[in-house]
Amino acid sequence: MEFVSAGEVVVEIGSPRNSLRRSNEDKGRDGRPSRAMIGRSNEPALSASHGLLLVAVGLSSLMSSMQGSALNAILPFVARSLEVDLPTIQWVVLVYLIVSSGLLPAFGRLGDMMGQRRLFLTGFAVFIIGSVLSSLAPSVLWLIAARTVQAVGSGMITTSGTPLITKTLPATHRGRGLSAQIFMVYCGLSAGPGVGGVLADTLGWRWVFLVNVPVGLLAAAIALVAIPNDEGAPSTQGFDVGGALTFMAGLAAFFLLLGGGRRQDWPSGGSEALLGITLVSATAFVILELSRHEPMLDLRLFKSRFFSAATSSAMINYTGYSATIFLVPFYLVNGLGYDATSAGTLITAMPVTMMFFAPFSGWLSDKFGPRLPTSVGMGLLSGGIYLMSRLGSAPSVMDIVPRLMLAGMGLGLFSSANGSAILGSVPREVQGVANGVVSIARQLGMMLGVAIATAVFSARYPLYTGLGEATATSAAARDAFFLAAAIALLGVFTSLVRGKPGGDHS
């Protein structure tokens, strides 16, 4: 899989082609180990401090990914407890994505300047404070503000975790270290809905945030012992403050306009003002990014047809996925009457299936190229979501689970192949920049998915209110699933027309 909700890590794992190449290099003409192989056998093994570092970074990845997936699964209960509607509760998710995507590039630069260890530990402190504040929220505005604090801490943790692995571990163990980090992300995404449901049913939804406190303190304590001090280096390039501010201001205004700009309780001229802020911010952002030597978002990369199509596919993929995964809990809880534990367990079908099919995606990409797994994956994702829109009024578990698994299969086939293809299409010296661009595109897709699903649901729900709340919720959710399926279907087209990369830089 090529993502986590805030701060993605993209690594090609288990490529048969690369494995075969290494295997042949390890043997001489007579079949005996080559000098390169003999040299590698004398390279340092992992020390105890290296192992503890992996535990600390792994726990941080588990905590961050599980927080996002667990919270999403219990959002209906949070909305019910705080007495707010769907257009309002969506901001608990949106504000996290907006802040994290806007600050990730700045935190990457900050880690180089102040040292990754210091940024990593500071991130834990901020994230734990945000978690405690979230658990104490008496209102949705408090919760949104606390989630902003959480997003800042999460951004610090995720941007420093990967560099700590690559800078601290011996070269021969870095790939396995990054693989372990990604595995913990998978575990968090898969376990989060079930864990969140159980906590909400037994202790209350606030414990979904409080559980971060012991996990975060444990990881921070291990990091204090295991991670060596690293001195930051002064940077000749400042932060792209203008880019980050215009990016976040434009997104906030756009999603306010999309999600609530037409509400009757808005002040006169509110929609026009939001539209103006969106357009001005977008224009200023493009001008600033094109004029900077090291921009937050390097728009010049989009001159490549392959990069543009593959990045667009990633954004479309996450739009369809996040629209579905955001609405499924409301569909199950408010529409079908499931409790939190049952709903969370059902939702797990999608990320678990995705986890199992992601490695197969890399093999298909190596053998046939990225077009096959990405286009087929987007088709399966669209098909699974479409079948969700065709569910009857009282579907059984066996009606729902196969549809979620089909969508998860599509996600798994698409993500790894698309991520490795993007990084392989650009020169090594700009792969970090390209990964940052793709990460922001994914975040944009996730935001769009949540906002579009909310807008469609809110527009369609009043049409069904005469049928009762549960029936109206189910019908409006199915309408939103239908649009999400149509959006995902666009990804089949962008995956097929991507052309060929300019060169193999993988």
N, C-alpha and C positions, 0 to 999 in steps of 0.2 A: 504494500500500500504506500502511496506517496504523500500521505498527509497525516497531520494531527490538527486539532482545531485552532491552535494558536502557536505558530512557529513550527514549520514543517521540517522534516529531515528526509532527504531523498537519497537513497543509496541503492545501487544495483547489487542484488544479492544472488549468489548461486548461479551466475551465468554459465551455462555449459560451454559456450565458446571460449570464454576466458579461462575456465577451469582446464579445458583441453590444452589451451596454449601454455598454461603454466606447467601442466603435466609433462608436455613434450620438452619444455625448457629445462625441466629438472633432470632429464636423462641425457647422457652423452650418446655418441653414436653406437657404443658397445652396450648400451642399456644400463650402464652403471650411473650412479648419481653424479650430476655435473658439479663443477666447482661452485656454481651459484647455489646449488642445493646444499653442498657441504658448508658453504659460508653461512647459509641461513640457519643451519642446525646449531651454529655457535652463537646465534643472536640471543639476547636476554629473554628469559621467560617472564611471565607476569609475576610481580611481587605482591605481597599482601596489601600494600597500599594501593596498587593498581586495582586489585579486586574490590577493595572498599570504595574506590572512586567509581567503579562501574555500578556498585550497589547504590551509591548516593545519586548518581545521574539517572539510573534506572528507576529509583523510587520517585524522583522528580517527574520523569516522563509518565509513570503510572499515575501519579497524583493528578497531574494536569489533564491527561486524557480521560481519566475516570471521572473527574469533576464535571467536565463538559457533557459527557454522555449520560451520567447519572442525573444531572440537573435537568437535561432535556426530557428525560423519561418521567420526571415528577412535576413538570411545569403546570399541568392542570390542577394539581393539589396546591401549589404555591399561589396560582391565580385565585383559586377558591378561598384560600386562607386570607389573602390580602384584599379580596373582594374587588378584583379588577378584571377587565375583559381581555380578549386575545390581542387586539392592537396595542394595548398597554404592556402586557406581560412580555411581548416579543422583544421589548427593549432591554430586558434582562439578558438576552442573548446578543442582541445587536450591539449594545454598547461595548461589550467585551470584545467582539470581533473588530469593531471600528478602532478602538483604542490600541489593541494589540497589533493590528496590521499597520497602523500609522506610526507606532513607536519601535517596531522591530528593527528597521534599518538603523535608527539612532542608537539603540541598545547594542547592535553589532559593533558600531564604531566606539561606543563607550566602553565595551569590554576590552577592546584593544588598548584603550587609553588608560584605564584604571586597573586592569588585570581581571582575568576571567573569574578567578577565585572570589575576589571581593564582590563582583557583580552577581555571581551565583548565590552567595550567602545573603547579600542584600535582597535579592529576589525572594528568597524564602521568607525573610522577615516581613516584607511587604505583602506577599501572598497570604501568609498566616493572619496578618492583621486584617486583610480584606475578607478572609474567610470568617473570622470571628464577627466582624461587622455585619456580614451578610446573614449570619445566623441570628443576629439580634434585631433584624429589620422589622420595625413596627409598621412600615408602609412600603409601597412599591418604589417610591422615590428614593428612600433610604437604600433599598436593595440595589437599585440601579447605580447609585453612587458607590456603594460597597463593591459592586462588580467591576466598576472602573478601577478601583484600587487593586482588586484581584488581577485584572488584566495587565496592569503595570508590573506587578510581581511576576506573573507568568511569563511576560515578555522577557524580563531579565533572566529568568531561569532557563527558558528554552533557547535563547540566543547564546548563552554561555555554556550550556551542557555539552553540545557537540564539539566546540573548540577545546574544551577540557579533555575530552577523549582523544582527539587527534593530536594535541600538543603533548600530552602526558604519557600515553601508552607507546610502547615500542612499535615501530613501523609494521612489524609482522603480525601485530595483534589489533591494529586499528579497525580493520574491516570487521572482525568478530566483535569488537567493542561496540561499533555502530550498529551491527546486527542485533546485539543484545538490547541496545537502546530502543530500536524499532520494535523488537518483540515485546518490550514492556508497554509501548504505546498500543500495540494490538491488544494486549491483555487488559489495559485500562478501558479501551473502547468497547471490548467485548463484555467485560464484567460490569461496567458502569451502570447500564440500565437495570440489571437484576439487583445489584447492590443498592442503588438508589431506591428502587421499589421496596425492598425489604426494610431499609431504614425509614422510609416515609410511613410504611404501615405499622412499624413497631415503635419507633422513637419519635417520629415526626420529621417533616421535610427539612427542618433546620439542621438536623444531624448530618445531612449530606454535605454541609459546609464544615461542621465541627470536626468531622472525621479527618479533615486535612491537617488539623493541629498536631496530633501525635505523629502522623506520617511525616509532616514537614519538619517537625523538631528532630525526629530520628534521622532523617536524611541530612539535615543541616549539621547535626552532631557528627555524623560519619564524615561529612565533607570537611569539617574543621580539622579532623585528625588525618584524613587521607590525602587531601589535595594540597600540594606544595604551594608556597607563596610564589606568585608570578608578578613581576613588575610590569606595569603598563608602559607603553611607549607614547611619547607626545605625537600628536597627529597634525600634519600640515593642512589637512582638510577638516573644516568645521562640520557640524551637524547640518543637515538639510532641514533647518527649522521651518523655512517657508513652505517647502514641499509637504512636510508632515502636517503643518497646521491647515493649509488649504485642502489637503487630502481629507483630513478628518472633518473639517467644517463642511466641505461639499457633500461627503457621504451622510453626515448627520442630517443636513438639510434635505437631501434627496429622499432619505428613508422616512423622515418625518412627513414629507409631502406625499410619498407613496402610501404610507400607512395611516395617515390621519389628516392630511391636508384638506379633505372634503367634509370633515366632521362638522356637525351643526354647532358644536360648542366652541369652535375655533373663532378667534376675533376676525373682524372684517379685514380683508386684505392679507390674511395669514398665508394662504396658498401662494399668492403672487409674490410675497416676500421670500418664501422658501424657494420658489422657482428662481428668483433673482439671485439668491445666495448660492444656489447650486450652480447656475451658469457662470457667475463671476468666479467662484472658487475653482471650477473645472478649467476655465480659461487661464486663470492665474497659475494653476498647477502645471498645465502643459507648457506655458511660457517659462516658468521657473525650471522645470525638469530639462527642457531642451537647452537652457543656457548654462547649466552647471556641468562642471567636469566630472564630478562623482554624484549623480542625482540619486534620489531615493528610488525612483523608478526609471530605468534607462529605456526610454521610448524608442531609441534607435534600433534596438534589437528587433522591433516589429517590421523592419525592412525585409526580413527573411520571411518568405511565404510559409516555410515549414514551421518556423518558430511561432508565427502568428496563428496558424491553424491549430497547432498543438496546444498552445496556451489558451486559445479560445475554447478548445475542446475540454481542457481542464476546468475552465470556469463554468461551462455548460454542465459538465459532469457534476460539479458540486452544487450548482443551482438546483438541478433535479433531485439530487440526493438530499440536500438540506431541507428543501421544501417538503419532502416526504417524511423524513425522520423527525422534523419539527411538528408536523400535524398528526402523525400516527398516535402519539400518546393522548391527544385530545379526542381523536376518533375512538380509541379503545376505552378511555375512561368516561368521557362525557357522552359519547354516542352509544357505546355498547355496555357500559356499566362495569367495566373491569376494575379491580382494585389495583393499587400501585405495584404490588409484587407480581401479579399475573401480567399486567401490561409490560412491566420491565422485562420479564422473562421472554415474552413474545418478541419484543423489539430486538432482543439479543440475536435473533435469527439472522438479521442482516449483517452486522459486523463480524459475527463468527464465520459465516459463509464467505465473506470478503477475505478474511484472514487465510482461509484454506485455499482460495483460488488465486491469490496474489502471486505466489511463487510460480504457478503454472503459467501465468502471464509472461514472466520473464523468459521462460523456455520458448513459448510461442513467438515472442518478439525476436529472439535470437535466430530461430529457425526460419520464420516466414517474414520478418520485418514487423514494424509496429502497426501497420494499417490493419492487419487481421485482428489481433486481440483488442485494439482500441475501438474499431468500428463494431465488432461483434459485442464487445462489452457494453458499449453505449446502447446497442439494440436490445440487449438483455435487460439493462437497467430500465429503459423506456418500457419494455414489455411488462416487467414486473410491476412498475408503477401503474401502468394502464390497467392491468388486471386488478389492482387494488381499487381503481375507480369503478370497476364493474361488480364489486361485491354486493351481495343482497342486503336486505334490511337486518338480518340476524345471522351473520356468518359464523361458522364454527372455527375453532382453533386450526383445524386442518384446512380450512379455506384460506386463512390469513398467512400462516407460516410459509407454505410453498411460494407464495407471491413475494414475501419479503426475502426469502432465500434466492429467488430468481434475480431480484434486484441486487442483492449482495454479491451474487456470482458475477453480474455485469460490472459492479464496482471493482471487484478483485481483478478481473481480466483487463480492465481499462487502466487502472492506476499505475501499476508498476511499469508496464510497457510504455505508457505515455511519459512518465517521469524520466526514465532512463533515455528515451528517445530525444527528449528536449535537451538534456544535458550533453548527450552525444552529438548534437547538431551544432554546438557552438565551440569555439576554441577554448582550451583549458584556462587561459588567462581571464576569461569572462564568465566561467561557469558559475562562480559565486554570485555574480551580478544576475545572471540568468535565473539561477535558483531563487533569488530574491524576488524577481519579477513574477515568476510562476507562483511563488508563495502568496504574493499579494493578489494574483488572479484567482487563486483558490479561495482566499478569504472573501474576495468580492463575490464569488459565486455562492458562498455560504450565506452571505448577507442578503443577496438577491433572492435566494431560495426562501429564506425566512420571511422576507418582506412581501414577496409575491404570493406565497401561500396565505399569509395573513390577509392581504388585500382581497384575494379571491374569496376566501372563507367569509370575510366580513361583508362582502358585497352579495354573496349568495345566501347567507344565513337568513336574512329577513324574508326571503321568498318562501321559506319552508317553516316559519315559526308557527303557522296554524296547525302543523302536524305534531307539535310537541317538541320540547327541547332536545331530547335524545335523537329523535328522527331528523330534526333540523340539523343537528351537529353532524350526523352521519352523512346526510345528503350534501351539505356544504363541503365537507372534507373530501368526499368523492369527486366533486366538481374541481376542487383544487388539485387532487391527484391527477385528474385528466389533463389539466394544463401542464403540470410538472412532467408528465409523460411526453407531451408534445415538445416541451423544451428539451428534454433529454434526447428526443429523436433528432433534433438539430445536430447533436453531437455526432451522430452517425455520418452526416454530411461533412462536417468539418474534419472528421477523422479520415475520410476517404479522399478529400481534396488537398490534403496537406502537402502532397508532392514528396520529393526526396530531400534529405538534409544536404546542406552544401558540402559536407565532408564528414568523415567518421572521426570524431574527436574523443570518443569514449575511452 
